Amino acid sequence: MLSPVVHIHLVGTLAFDAGSLDQKYMEEIVHTHFQPLFARIDNNTNDQDFMPDGGEIDGRDRSVWHELERYIFEDLVSRDNRYLPHKEQWSAVLADLKQMALQKDDPAQIAQFLRDKRAELMGA
């Protein structure tokens, strides 16, 4: 009986931290169950739903997280034409809302902040 050649190609977005993917254990499983002549596992997964265009901002560098967050907020806001004209201002509002929530500010205060910013930016 001839030994197989096993090539596994992993792709997609993981629902967990990529560091938790134990590639050595996967290789052990392949060797145990198939006794291959050769085994190769290509890991082309990522653990991020959002990959910035151009790749100039790398989310693994914590020093640029604030900039990456604003970029993501701008991208998300610009998908709705109502917010597109003021996407930079809306991304700042979202960052402020996030910070207020993390600081456990009063929900009524957060809601009022959003109402005020909406009236300011949308003229309503």
C-alpha positions in Angstrom: 0.0 0.0 0.0 1.3 3.4 -0.9 1.5 6.2 1.6 -0.6 9.3 0.8 0.5 12.9 0.4 -1.6 15.1 2.6 -2.0 18.8 1.9 -4.4 20.8 4.1 -5.1 24.4 3.2 -6.8 26.4 6.0 -8.6 29.6 5.0 -11.2 32.0 6.5 -11.7 34.0 9.6 -11.3 32.2 13.0 -13.9 32.8 15.7 -11.0 32.8 18.2 -7.5 34.1 18.6 -5.2 32.7 15.9 -2.6 31.9 18.5 -4.9 29.3 19.9 -4.8 27.3 16.6 -2.4 24.4 17.5 -0.8 23.6 14.1 1.7 21.1 15.6 -1.2 19.1 17.1 -3.0 19.1 13.7 0.1 17.7 12.1 0.3 15.0 14.8 -3.3 14.0 14.0 -2.6 13.8 10.3 0.5 11.7 10.9 -1.4 9.4 13.3 -4.4 8.8 11.1 -2.8 8.8 7.6 0.8 7.8 8.0 1.6 10.1 5.0 4.7 10.1 2.9 4.5 13.8 3.2 2.1 16.2 5.1 1.7 19.9 4.8 -0.7 22.3 6.5 -0.9 25.8 5.1 -2.5 28.2 7.5 -4.0 31.2 5.7 -6.5 32.0 8.3 -6.9 35.3 10.2 -8.7 36.2 13.4 -9.9 39.6 12.2 -13.2 40.4 10.5 -11.8 43.7 9.3 -8.6 44.0 7.2 -7.7 47.6 6.4 -7.2 48.3 2.7 -3.6 48.8 1.7 -2.3 47.2 5.0 -0.7 50.4 6.2 -2.1 49.9 9.7 -1.3 46.7 11.4 -3.7 45.8 14.2 -1.0 43.7 15.9 0.9 46.9 16.8 -1.0 48.2 19.9 0.5 51.7 19.4 -1.8 52.2 16.4 -5.0 50.7 17.8 -6.6 54.1 18.3 -5.8 55.0 14.7 -7.1 51.6 13.4 -10.3 52.0 15.5 -11.0 55.4 13.9 -10.3 54.0 10.5 -12.7 51.1 11.1 -15.4 53.5 12.4 -14.9 55.7 9.4 -15.2 52.8 7.0 -18.4 51.5 8.7 -20.0 54.9 8.9 -19.2 55.6 5.2 -21.3 52.6 4.2 -24.5 54.6 5.1 -25.0 57.6 2.8 -26.7 59.5 5.6 -23.4 59.7 7.5 -20.9 59.8 4.7 -20.6 63.6 4.5 -19.4 63.7 8.1 -17.7 60.3 8.4 -14.7 61.7 10.2 -16.9 63.5 12.8 -19.1 60.4 13.2 -16.0 58.1 13.7 -14.9 60.5 16.5 -18.4 60.3 18.0 -18.3 56.5 17.9 -14.9 56.5 19.6 -16.2 58.8 22.3 -19.3 56.6 22.8 -17.1 53.6 23.2 -14.9 55.4 25.7 -18.0 56.6 27.7 -19.3 53.0 27.8 -16.0 51.6 28.9 -15.8 54.2 31.7 -19.3 53.1 32.7 -20.8 56.6 32.3 -24.5 57.0 33.1 -26.5 55.5 30.1 -28.8 58.6 30.1 -25.7 60.8 29.7 -24.4 58.6 26.9 -27.8 58.8 25.2 -28.0 62.6 25.5 -24.4 62.9 24.1 -25.5 60.9 21.1 -28.7 62.9 20.6 -26.7 66.2 20.8 -24.1 64.9 18.3 -26.8 63.7 16.0 -28.5 67.1 16.0 -25.2 68.8 15.5 -24.0 66.6 12.6 -27.4 66.0 10.9 -29.0 69.3 11.5 -32.1 67.7 13.0 
